[in-house]
Amino acid sequence: MPKKEKQKTKKIYRSKKERMIGGVCGGIAEYINTDPTLIRLLAVLITLIYGAGLLAYLIAWIVIPEKK
């Protein structure tokens, strides 16, 4: 009978070291293991094209906890 292995749940946090404003983009980049600059560029493009990026960033800043 195979052993059940506990999967470590990956959680998203606002980054303390990859922070420009609130650490949201840095935290997302750490979560998906990519360069924070790419996430920041995507956030700026979404803001410029759709106008909802700034609101989404502010909501994420409030909802996503800071890494301890």
PDB file of N, CA, C and O in Angstrom:
ATOM      1  N   MET A   1       0.821  -1.170   0.000  1.00  0.00           N
ATOM      2  CA  MET A   1       0.000   0.000   0.000  1.00  0.00           C
ATOM      3  C   MET A   1       0.881   1.257   0.000  1.00  0.00           C
ATOM      4  O   MET A   1       1.725   1.412   0.883  1.00  0.00           O
ATOM      5  N   PRO A   2       0.695   2.166  -0.989  1.00  0.00           N
ATOM      6  CA  PRO A   2       1.564   3.349  -1.057  1.00  0.00           C
ATOM      7  C   PRO A   2       1.273   4.344   0.071  1.00  0.00           C
ATOM      8  O   PRO A   2       0.138   4.499   0.524  1.00  0.00           O
ATOM      9  N   LYS A   3       2.335   5.000   0.497  1.00  0.00           N
ATOM     10  CA  LYS A   3       2.195   6.009   1.535  1.00  0.00           C
ATOM     11  C   LYS A   3       1.580   7.278   0.940  1.00  0.00           C
ATOM     12  O   LYS A   3       1.858   7.651  -0.200  1.00  0.00           O
ATOM     13  N   LYS A   4       0.761   7.910   1.724  1.00  0.00           N
ATOM     14  CA  LYS A   4       0.217   9.198   1.303  1.00  0.00           C
ATOM     15  C   LYS A   4       1.227  10.277   1.681  1.00  0.00           C
ATOM     16  O   LYS A   4       1.586  10.441   2.847  1.00  0.00           O
ATOM     17  N   GLU A   5       1.667  10.998   0.671  1.00  0.00           N
ATOM     18  CA  GLU A   5       2.610  12.075   0.926  1.00  0.00           C
ATOM     19  C   GLU A   5       1.843  13.377   1.092  1.00  0.00           C
ATOM     20  O   GLU A   5       0.915  13.676   0.340  1.00  0.00           O
ATOM     21  N   LYS A   6       2.246  14.130   2.079  1.00  0.00           N
ATOM     22  CA  LYS A   6       1.618  15.424   2.287  1.00  0.00           C
ATOM     23  C   LYS A   6       2.176  16.408   1.261  1.00  0.00           C
ATOM     24  O   LYS A   6       3.388  16.583   1.139  1.00  0.00           O
ATOM     25  N   GLN A   7       1.281  17.035   0.540  1.00  0.00           N
ATOM     26  CA  GLN A   7       1.707  18.048  -0.398  1.00  0.00           C
ATOM     27  C   GLN A   7       1.781  19.378   0.330  1.00  0.00           C
ATOM     28  O   GLN A   7       0.863  19.762   1.055  1.00  0.00           O
ATOM     29  N   LYS A   8       2.872  20.060   0.127  1.00  0.00           N
ATOM     30  CA  LYS A   8       3.030  21.364   0.736  1.00  0.00           C
ATOM     31  C   LYS A   8       2.251  22.373  -0.094  1.00  0.00           C
ATOM     32  O   LYS A   8       2.516  22.552  -1.283  1.00  0.00           O
ATOM     33  N   THR A   9       1.296  23.024   0.537  1.00  0.00           N
ATOM     34  CA  THR A   9       0.475  24.006  -0.152  1.00  0.00           C
ATOM     35  C   THR A   9       1.284  25.276  -0.355  1.00  0.00           C
ATOM     36  O   THR A   9       1.863  25.826   0.582  1.00  0.00           O
ATOM     37  N   LYS A  10       1.307  25.721  -1.586  1.00  0.00           N
ATOM     38  CA  LYS A  10       2.024  26.931  -1.940  1.00  0.00           C
ATOM     39  C   LYS A  10       1.107  28.129  -1.694  1.00  0.00           C
ATOM     40  O   LYS A  10      -0.030  28.147  -2.167  1.00  0.00           O
ATOM     41  N   LYS A  11       1.590  29.120  -0.966  1.00  0.00           N
ATOM     42  CA  LYS A  11       0.791  30.304  -0.656  1.00  0.00           C
ATOM     43  C   LYS A  11       1.436  31.534  -1.280  1.00  0.00           C
ATOM     44  O   LYS A  11       2.652  31.601  -1.461  1.00  0.00           O
ATOM     45  N   ILE A  12       0.597  32.492  -1.599  1.00  0.00           N
ATOM     46  CA  ILE A  12       1.088  33.725  -2.192  1.00  0.00           C
ATOM     47  C   ILE A  12       1.201  34.801  -1.113  1.00  0.00           C
ATOM     48  O   ILE A  12       0.305  34.974  -0.286  1.00  0.00           O
ATOM     49  N   TYR A  13       2.310  35.508  -1.142  1.00  0.00           N
ATOM     50  CA  TYR A  13       2.573  36.590  -0.214  1.00  0.00           C
ATOM     51  C   TYR A  13       3.120  37.783  -0.975  1.00  0.00           C
ATOM     52  O   TYR A  13       3.659  37.642  -2.073  1.00  0.00           O
ATOM     53  N   ARG A  14       2.977  38.968  -0.378  1.00  0.00           N
ATOM     54  CA  ARG A  14       3.635  40.144  -0.935  1.00  0.00           C
ATOM     55  C   ARG A  14       5.113  40.051  -0.578  1.00  0.00           C
ATOM     56  O   ARG A  14       5.471  39.751   0.561  1.00  0.00           O
ATOM     57  N   SER A  15       5.952  40.308  -1.549  1.00  0.00           N
ATOM     58  CA  SER A  15       7.386  40.157  -1.364  1.00  0.00           C
ATOM     59  C   SER A  15       7.971  41.325  -0.572  1.00  0.00           C
ATOM     60  O   SER A  15       7.541  42.470  -0.719  1.00  0.00           O
ATOM     61  N   LYS A  16       8.954  41.016   0.266  1.00  0.00           N
ATOM     62  CA  LYS A  16       9.685  42.064   0.980  1.00  0.00           C
ATOM     63  C   LYS A  16      10.953  42.451   0.220  1.00  0.00           C
ATOM     64  O   LYS A  16      11.387  43.601   0.283  1.00  0.00           O
ATOM     65  N   LYS A  17      11.547  41.496  -0.497  1.00  0.00           N
ATOM     66  CA  LYS A  17      12.811  41.807  -1.174  1.00  0.00           C
ATOM     67  C   LYS A  17      12.614  42.252  -2.625  1.00  0.00           C
ATOM     68  O   LYS A  17      13.430  43.017  -3.139  1.00  0.00           O
ATOM     69  N   GLU A  18      11.576  41.805  -3.287  1.00  0.00           N
ATOM     70  CA  GLU A  18      11.288  42.206  -4.666  1.00  0.00           C
ATOM     71  C   GLU A  18      10.146  43.207  -4.669  1.00  0.00           C
ATOM     72  O   GLU A  18       9.107  42.976  -5.288  1.00  0.00           O
ATOM     73  N   ARG A  19      10.342  44.310  -3.982  1.00  0.00           N
ATOM     74  CA  ARG A  19       9.271  45.272  -3.767  1.00  0.00           C
ATOM     75  C   ARG A  19       9.616  46.590  -4.443  1.00  0.00           C
ATOM     76  O   ARG A  19      10.734  47.091  -4.325  1.00  0.00           O
ATOM     77  N   MET A  20       8.630  47.148  -5.159  1.00  0.00           N
ATOM     78  CA  MET A  20       8.759  48.490  -5.711  1.00  0.00           C
ATOM     79  C   MET A  20       7.785  49.416  -4.985  1.00  0.00           C
ATOM     80  O   MET A  20       8.175  50.480  -4.506  1.00  0.00           O
ATOM     81  N   ILE A  21       6.536  49.014  -4.905  1.00  0.00           N
ATOM     82  CA  ILE A  21       5.521  49.803  -4.197  1.00  0.00           C
ATOM     83  C   ILE A  21       5.000  48.978  -3.019  1.00  0.00           C
ATOM     84  O   ILE A  21       5.344  49.245  -1.868  1.00  0.00           O
ATOM     85  N   GLY A  22       4.179  47.986  -3.311  1.00  0.00           N
ATOM     86  CA  GLY A  22       3.579  47.198  -2.242  1.00  0.00           C
ATOM     87  C   GLY A  22       4.060  45.767  -2.178  1.00  0.00           C
ATOM     88  O   GLY A  22       3.692  45.040  -1.255  1.00  0.00           O
ATOM     89  N   GLY A  23       4.877  45.335  -3.136  1.00  0.00           N
ATOM     90  CA  GLY A  23       5.375  43.963  -3.149  1.00  0.00           C
ATOM     91  C   GLY A  23       4.443  42.970  -3.817  1.00  0.00           C
ATOM     92  O   GLY A  23       4.698  41.766  -3.791  1.00  0.00           O
ATOM     93  N   VAL A  24       3.351  43.467  -4.422  1.00  0.00           N
ATOM     94  CA  VAL A  24       2.371  42.566  -5.037  1.00  0.00           C
ATOM     95  C   VAL A  24       2.971  41.861  -6.253  1.00  0.00           C
ATOM     96  O   VAL A  24       2.917  40.634  -6.344  1.00  0.00           O
ATOM     97  N   CYS A  25       3.536  42.615  -7.175  1.00  0.00           N
ATOM     98  CA  CYS A  25       4.112  42.009  -8.387  1.00  0.00           C
ATOM     99  C   CYS A  25       5.284  41.093  -8.046  1.00  0.00           C
ATOM    100  O   CYS A  25       5.440  40.031  -8.647  1.00  0.00           O
ATOM    101  N   GLY A  26       6.108  41.503  -7.083  1.00  0.00           N
ATOM    102  CA  GLY A  26       7.216  40.662  -6.642  1.00  0.00           C
ATOM    103  C   GLY A  26       6.734  39.365  -6.021  1.00  0.00           C
ATOM    104  O   GLY A  26       7.329  38.310  -6.239  1.00  0.00           O
ATOM    105  N   GLY A  27       5.662  39.438  -5.253  1.00  0.00           N
ATOM    106  CA  GLY A  27       5.089  38.243  -4.632  1.00  0.00           C
ATOM    107  C   GLY A  27       4.493  37.296  -5.658  1.00  0.00           C
ATOM    108  O   GLY A  27       4.648  36.079  -5.553  1.00  0.00           O
ATOM    109  N   ILE A  28       3.808  37.855  -6.654  1.00  0.00           N
ATOM    110  CA  ILE A  28       3.254  37.024  -7.730  1.00  0.00           C
ATOM    111  C   ILE A  28       4.386  36.356  -8.497  1.00  0.00           C
ATOM    112  O   ILE A  28       4.293  35.179  -8.846  1.00  0.00           O
ATOM    113  N   ALA A  29       5.455  37.102  -8.760  1.00  0.00           N
ATOM    114  CA  ALA A  29       6.603  36.546  -9.481  1.00  0.00           C
ATOM    115  C   ALA A  29       7.257  35.413  -8.693  1.00  0.00           C
ATOM    116  O   ALA A  29       7.633  34.395  -9.274  1.00  0.00           O
ATOM    117  N   GLU A  30       7.394  35.577  -7.389  1.00  0.00           N
ATOM    118  CA  GLU A  30       7.958  34.504  -6.562  1.00  0.00           C
ATOM    119  C   GLU A  30       7.046  33.284  -6.570  1.00  0.00           C
ATOM    120  O   GLU A  30       7.524  32.150  -6.595  1.00  0.00           O
ATOM    121  N   TYR A  31       5.746  33.511  -6.548  1.00  0.00           N
ATOM    122  CA  TYR A  31       4.773  32.418  -6.533  1.00  0.00           C
ATOM    123  C   TYR A  31       4.838  31.578  -7.805  1.00  0.00           C
ATOM    124  O   TYR A  31       4.772  30.350  -7.746  1.00  0.00           O
ATOM    125  N   ILE A  32       4.968  32.248  -8.964  1.00  0.00           N
ATOM    126  CA  ILE A  32       5.015  31.502 -10.228  1.00  0.00           C
ATOM    127  C   ILE A  32       6.443  31.305 -10.734  1.00  0.00           C
ATOM    128  O   ILE A  32       6.657  30.813 -11.842  1.00  0.00           O
ATOM    129  N   ASN A  33       7.426  31.700  -9.901  1.00  0.00           N
ATOM    130  CA  ASN A  33       8.841  31.481 -10.182  1.00  0.00           C
ATOM    131  C   ASN A  33       9.274  32.108 -11.507  1.00  0.00           C
ATOM    132  O   ASN A  33       9.771  31.424 -12.402  1.00  0.00           O
ATOM    133  N   THR A  34       9.075  33.413 -11.612  1.00  0.00           N
ATOM    134  CA  THR A  34       9.489  34.151 -12.796  1.00  0.00           C
ATOM    135  C   THR A  34      10.086  35.491 -12.384  1.00  0.00           C
ATOM    136  O   THR A  34      10.123  35.822 -11.199  1.00  0.00           O
ATOM    137  N   ASP A  35      10.544  36.247 -13.349  1.00  0.00           N
ATOM    138  CA  ASP A  35      11.167  37.543 -13.104  1.00  0.00           C
ATOM    139  C   ASP A  35      10.105  38.581 -12.740  1.00  0.00           C
ATOM    140  O   ASP A  35       9.112  38.713 -13.455  1.00  0.00           O
ATOM    141  N   PRO A  36      10.291  39.313 -11.652  1.00  0.00           N
ATOM    142  CA  PRO A  36       9.306  40.316 -11.249  1.00  0.00           C
ATOM    143  C   PRO A  36       9.111  41.425 -12.281  1.00  0.00           C
ATOM    144  O   PRO A  36       8.035  42.018 -12.363  1.00  0.00           O
ATOM    145  N   THR A  37      10.139  41.702 -13.059  1.00  0.00           N
ATOM    146  CA  THR A  37      10.020  42.739 -14.087  1.00  0.00           C
ATOM    147  C   THR A  37       8.954  42.377 -15.113  1.00  0.00           C
ATOM    148  O   THR A  37       8.225  43.251 -15.582  1.00  0.00           O
ATOM    149  N   LEU A  38       8.856  41.108 -15.464  1.00  0.00           N
ATOM    150  CA  LEU A  38       7.822  40.671 -16.413  1.00  0.00           C
ATOM    151  C   LEU A  38       6.419  40.892 -15.847  1.00  0.00           C
ATOM    152  O   LEU A  38       5.519  41.330 -16.564  1.00  0.00           O
ATOM    153  N   ILE A  39       6.236  40.592 -14.580  1.00  0.00           N
ATOM    154  CA  ILE A  39       4.939  40.782 -13.942  1.00  0.00           C
ATOM    155  C   ILE A  39       4.609  42.269 -13.860  1.00  0.00           C
ATOM    156  O   ILE A  39       3.462  42.665 -14.069  1.00  0.00           O
ATOM    157  N   ARG A  40       5.612  43.090 -13.557  1.00  0.00           N
ATOM    158  CA  ARG A  40       5.389  44.539 -13.500  1.00  0.00           C
ATOM    159  C   ARG A  40       5.007  45.099 -14.865  1.00  0.00           C
ATOM    160  O   ARG A  40       4.115  45.941 -14.970  1.00  0.00           O
ATOM    161  N   LEU A  41       5.681  44.634 -15.905  1.00  0.00           N
ATOM    162  CA  LEU A  41       5.346  45.083 -17.266  1.00  0.00           C
ATOM    163  C   LEU A  41       3.925  44.677 -17.640  1.00  0.00           C
ATOM    164  O   LEU A  41       3.184  45.466 -18.226  1.00  0.00           O
ATOM    165  N   LEU A  42       3.548  43.455 -17.306  1.00  0.00           N
ATOM    166  CA  LEU A  42       2.179  43.005 -17.568  1.00  0.00           C
ATOM    167  C   LEU A  42       1.162  43.857 -16.803  1.00  0.00           C
ATOM    168  O   LEU A  42       0.107  44.192 -17.342  1.00  0.00           O
ATOM    169  N   ALA A  43       1.468  44.202 -15.575  1.00  0.00           N
ATOM    170  CA  ALA A  43       0.567  45.028 -14.774  1.00  0.00           C
ATOM    171  C   ALA A  43       0.401  46.417 -15.394  1.00  0.00           C
ATOM    172  O   ALA A  43      -0.704  46.958 -15.433  1.00  0.00           O
ATOM    173  N   VAL A  44       1.494  46.982 -15.873  1.00  0.00           N
ATOM    174  CA  VAL A  44       1.428  48.297 -16.518  1.00  0.00           C
ATOM    175  C   VAL A  44       0.635  48.210 -17.814  1.00  0.00           C
ATOM    176  O   VAL A  44      -0.197  49.076 -18.085  1.00  0.00           O
ATOM    177  N   LEU A  45       0.878  47.181 -18.620  1.00  0.00           N
ATOM    178  CA  LEU A  45       0.132  47.019 -19.874  1.00  0.00           C
ATOM    179  C   LEU A  45      -1.359  46.846 -19.623  1.00  0.00           C
ATOM    180  O   LEU A  45      -2.178  47.445 -20.320  1.00  0.00           O
ATOM    181  N   ILE A  46      -1.714  46.042 -18.646  1.00  0.00           N
ATOM    182  CA  ILE A  46      -3.131  45.845 -18.318  1.00  0.00           C
ATOM    183  C   ILE A  46      -3.759  47.160 -17.858  1.00  0.00           C
ATOM    184  O   ILE A  46      -4.904  47.463 -18.191  1.00  0.00           O
ATOM    185  N   THR A  47      -3.000  47.928 -17.095  1.00  0.00           N
ATOM    186  CA  THR A  47      -3.513  49.222 -16.640  1.00  0.00           C
ATOM    187  C   THR A  47      -3.726  50.169 -17.816  1.00  0.00           C
ATOM    188  O   THR A  47      -4.752  50.844 -17.897  1.00  0.00           O
ATOM    189  N   LEU A  48      -2.762  50.216 -18.721  1.00  0.00           N
ATOM    190  CA  LEU A  48      -2.866  51.128 -19.862  1.00  0.00           C
ATOM    191  C   LEU A  48      -3.944  50.697 -20.855  1.00  0.00           C
ATOM    192  O   LEU A  48      -4.649  51.541 -21.410  1.00  0.00           O
ATOM    193  N   ILE A  49      -4.073  49.408 -21.077  1.00  0.00           N
ATOM    194  CA  ILE A  49      -5.025  48.918 -22.087  1.00  0.00           C
ATOM    195  C   ILE A  49      -6.444  48.859 -21.532  1.00  0.00           C
ATOM    196  O   ILE A  49      -7.377  49.350 -22.167  1.00  0.00           O
ATOM    197  N   TYR A  50      -6.609  48.274 -20.377  1.00  0.00           N
ATOM    198  CA  TYR A  50      -7.950  48.045 -19.836  1.00  0.00           C
ATOM    199  C   TYR A  50      -8.345  49.018 -18.733  1.00  0.00           C
ATOM    200  O   TYR A  50      -9.535  49.211 -18.485  1.00  0.00           O
ATOM    201  N   GLY A  51      -7.392  49.624 -18.080  1.00  0.00           N
ATOM    202  CA  GLY A  51      -7.682  50.562 -17.012  1.00  0.00           C
ATOM    203  C   GLY A  51      -8.012  49.919 -15.678  1.00  0.00           C
ATOM    204  O   GLY A  51      -8.194  50.626 -14.686  1.00  0.00           O
ATOM    205  N   ALA A  52      -8.091  48.620 -15.630  1.00  0.00           N
ATOM    206  CA  ALA A  52      -8.462  47.935 -14.390  1.00  0.00           C
ATOM    207  C   ALA A  52      -7.252  47.462 -13.595  1.00  0.00           C
ATOM    208  O   ALA A  52      -7.402  46.976 -12.474  1.00  0.00           O
ATOM    209  N   GLY A  53      -6.074  47.597 -14.151  1.00  0.00           N
ATOM    210  CA  GLY A  53      -4.872  47.099 -13.480  1.00  0.00           C
ATOM    211  C   GLY A  53      -4.588  47.790 -12.167  1.00  0.00           C
ATOM    212  O   GLY A  53      -4.170  47.147 -11.205  1.00  0.00           O
ATOM    213  N   LEU A  54      -4.809  49.093 -12.112  1.00  0.00           N
ATOM    214  CA  LEU A  54      -4.549  49.840 -10.887  1.00  0.00           C
ATOM    215  C   LEU A  54      -5.500  49.407  -9.771  1.00  0.00           C
ATOM    216  O   LEU A  54      -5.080  49.224  -8.628  1.00  0.00           O
ATOM    217  N   LEU A  55      -6.751  49.247 -10.097  1.00  0.00           N
ATOM    218  CA  LEU A  55      -7.731  48.790  -9.113  1.00  0.00           C
ATOM    219  C   LEU A  55      -7.399  47.370  -8.643  1.00  0.00           C
ATOM    220  O   LEU A  55      -7.474  47.074  -7.451  1.00  0.00           O
ATOM    221  N   ALA A  56      -7.034  46.501  -9.579  1.00  0.00           N
ATOM    222  CA  ALA A  56      -6.667  45.123  -9.225  1.00  0.00           C
ATOM    223  C   ALA A  56      -5.433  45.103  -8.317  1.00  0.00           C
ATOM    224  O   ALA A  56      -5.365  44.314  -7.375  1.00  0.00           O
ATOM    225  N   TYR A  57      -4.457  45.977  -8.606  1.00  0.00           N
ATOM    226  CA  TYR A  57      -3.252  46.057  -7.785  1.00  0.00           C
ATOM    227  C   TYR A  57      -3.598  46.498  -6.370  1.00  0.00           C
ATOM    228  O   TYR A  57      -3.112  45.917  -5.400  1.00  0.00           O
ATOM    229  N   LEU A  58      -4.429  47.512  -6.252  1.00  0.00           N
ATOM    230  CA  LEU A  58      -4.817  48.006  -4.930  1.00  0.00           C
ATOM    231  C   LEU A  58      -5.575  46.948  -4.128  1.00  0.00           C
ATOM    232  O   LEU A  58      -5.353  46.795  -2.927  1.00  0.00           O
ATOM    233  N   ILE A  59      -6.456  46.229  -4.788  1.00  0.00           N
ATOM    234  CA  ILE A  59      -7.188  45.154  -4.108  1.00  0.00           C
ATOM    235  C   ILE A  59      -6.227  44.056  -3.666  1.00  0.00           C
ATOM    236  O   ILE A  59      -6.324  43.555  -2.546  1.00  0.00           O
ATOM    237  N   ALA A  60      -5.291  43.678  -4.552  1.00  0.00           N
ATOM    238  CA  ALA A  60      -4.304  42.645  -4.203  1.00  0.00           C
ATOM    239  C   ALA A  60      -3.430  43.106  -3.045  1.00  0.00           C
ATOM    240  O   ALA A  60      -3.070  42.301  -2.185  1.00  0.00           O
ATOM    241  N   TRP A  61      -3.087  44.381  -3.011  1.00  0.00           N
ATOM    242  CA  TRP A  61      -2.265  44.946  -1.938  1.00  0.00           C
ATOM    243  C   TRP A  61      -2.966  44.782  -0.589  1.00  0.00           C
ATOM    244  O   TRP A  61      -2.320  44.530   0.428  1.00  0.00           O
ATOM    245  N   ILE A  62      -4.272  44.924  -0.591  1.00  0.00           N
ATOM    246  CA  ILE A  62      -5.054  44.798   0.633  1.00  0.00           C
ATOM    247  C   ILE A  62      -5.263  43.337   1.026  1.00  0.00           C
ATOM    248  O   ILE A  62      -5.188  42.991   2.205  1.00  0.00           O
ATOM    249  N   VAL A  63      -5.527  42.480   0.033  1.00  0.00           N
ATOM    250  CA  VAL A  63      -5.918  41.091   0.285  1.00  0.00           C
ATOM    251  C   VAL A  63      -4.738  40.159   0.533  1.00  0.00           C
ATOM    252  O   VAL A  63      -4.818  39.291   1.402  1.00  0.00           O
ATOM    253  N   ILE A  64      -3.649  40.317  -0.209  1.00  0.00           N
ATOM    254  CA  ILE A  64      -2.501  39.410  -0.095  1.00  0.00           C
ATOM    255  C   ILE A  64      -1.669  39.792   1.127  1.00  0.00           C
ATOM    256  O   ILE A  64      -1.248  40.943   1.246  1.00  0.00           O
ATOM    257  N   PRO A  65      -1.426  38.853   2.034  1.00  0.00           N
ATOM    258  CA  PRO A  65      -0.638  39.172   3.231  1.00  0.00           C
ATOM    259  C   PRO A  65       0.842  39.335   2.901  1.00  0.00           C
ATOM    260  O   PRO A  65       1.345  38.798   1.914  1.00  0.00           O
ATOM    261  N   GLU A  66       1.528  40.101   3.765  1.00  0.00           N
ATOM    262  CA  GLU A  66       2.967  40.310   3.592  1.00  0.00           C
ATOM    263  C   GLU A  66       3.717  39.116   4.141  1.00  0.00           C
ATOM    264  O   GLU A  66       3.340  38.542   5.162  1.00  0.00           O
ATOM    265  N   LYS A  67       4.799  38.746   3.443  1.00  0.00           N
ATOM    266  CA  LYS A  67       5.621  37.622   3.893  1.00  0.00           C
ATOM    267  C   LYS A  67       6.341  38.004   5.184  1.00  0.00           C
ATOM    268  O   LYS A  67       6.882  39.103   5.308  1.00  0.00           O
ATOM    269  N   LYS A  68       6.336  37.085   6.133  1.00  0.00           N
ATOM    270  CA  LYS A  68       6.955  37.371   7.451  1.00  0.00           C
ATOM    271  C   LYS A  68       8.398  36.974   7.482  1.00  0.00           C
ATOM    272  O   LYS A  68       9.063  37.143   8.504  1.00  0.00           O
TER     273      LYS A  68
END
